[in-house]
């Protein structure tokens, strides 16, 4: 099991989540990432799984403009079976928190192969397209007043070859299904930014370059076919075992810019699997990874969002063991704040990277 199929916690009541946080920041930092980012025409987002964690919500309000529901908008969570009513409770709670506090939402995700509802397993069924259109039409407008953007399709590209990943839907329908998703999303959320989101688009390994080439070629092909797409999401789950190479990454971002597309950093964190057990040394190395990555991407004007896959170690998917790789010794420390919501060197490295980023048009 990993983060992508992990559905944590119990469903909180909408009323409990509707009120603003009951506490101030647990450890005050005068620095606000969203204020630093705003000076560079950037927005800041974070994943949040809901549940009314007041200390975490205080951090979110201080540092973020946008919330990405970690699990609550995934199709398999909302509609596991065709005959069951939509499970909107957790998502409604998160939406109430955002609405009460002036935050926006990033929709994650309209389609993802790992959380596919049971009624979509037969991709060749004649009702497939009709069912998915009905699903999108019921889900996407529900939070339309809050939605800033959507991951229309998540992780479509193969790690092993050029092209789409092996998947019952994409195997049968390919580009046709992707175009259908974007047409449906545009009708249901006409003001939202619509993205293709994927991982391994940042590292220097050969398979990452193949994936970047695939993403760029696919997006260009779909745009020429008339598809309405606004940008590409770089998940940016960084690891010292797969270091970022600035030149190919910058070339990719420039290629997307040439196509008129924006870039969103959507799920940034650092998997410290191979870093030392000593916390002080490890925190310093993690901070350097964050800063180096942001130094490579923030110089590009078409990078519009800096999104973290969780602000604190206390609620982080890596800490809770749902990342595909594990530390052999010591508790992971992937986020900007520790499990007591105290800022770590990574937080100050991110703040410094934002300060040092060039001005944008």
Secondary structure, DSSP 8 states (H G I E B T S, - for coil): --GGG---S----HHHHHS--SS--SS--S--HHHHHHTTT-EEEEEE--S--HHHHHHHHHH-SEEEESSTTSHHHH-SSTTS----HHHHHHHHHHHHHT-EEEEEEEEEGGG--GGGS-TTSTTHHHHHHHHHHHHGGGGTTTEEEEEEEES-B-SSSSSB-S-HHHHHHHHHHHHHHHHHHHHH-TTSEEEEEESSSSB-SHHHHHHHHHHHHHHHHHHHTT----EEEE--EEEGGG-B-HHHHHHHHHHHHHTT-EEEEEEEEEE-TTS-S-HHHHHHHHHHHHHHHHHHHTT-TTEEEEEES-SBGGG-TTTTT-SSS--SSS----SSB-TTS-B-HHHHHHHHHHHHS----
